[in-house]
Amino acid sequence: MTAFKTTYNFTAILSLFPTENGGRKKPVYDHYRPSFSFNTVNHFSGEVSFPDLDELQPGGTTVAIVKLLASRHIPQKLKSGDPFTILEGDKIVGSGVIQEIQQEYRAPVAQ
């Protein structure tokens, strides 16, 4: 059986929780690198880019580009409308919803 590593690039509506609701104290900038969870216990590393902003303040919402790093455990067939959680370590700092999958790539992994 062949194992695969999957990576995704997608646009999403991304919201950071306000500081008073347990969110970050400082803004995030282009190339922000949190973890993501898609209704699983697993966390996936990725990078967020803000095409229309220099920074996103706590409590803010924007459209962002998310690039997930390759993993064998990313849920297969992510799609538009799927929600996700944004984490820093074990702390939930925001949430998002996938708008459009731009790229899905599966590469075989040597076992």
Number of C-alpha atoms within 10 A of each C-alpha: 4 8 12 16 15 21 19 21 19 20 21 24 18 25 22 25 20 16 14 10 11 14 17 20 14 11 14 19 15 17 14 16 19 18 21 24 19 18 12 12 7 12 20 18 15 19 17 22 20 20 11 10 12 11 15 19 17 22 18 14 16 16 19 22 24 25 20 21 16 18 16 15 13 20 13 12 10 16 13 14 13 14 18 18 20 24 20 14 10 9 12 19 23 23 19 23 19 21 19 17 17 12 10 14 11 15 14 11 11 7 6
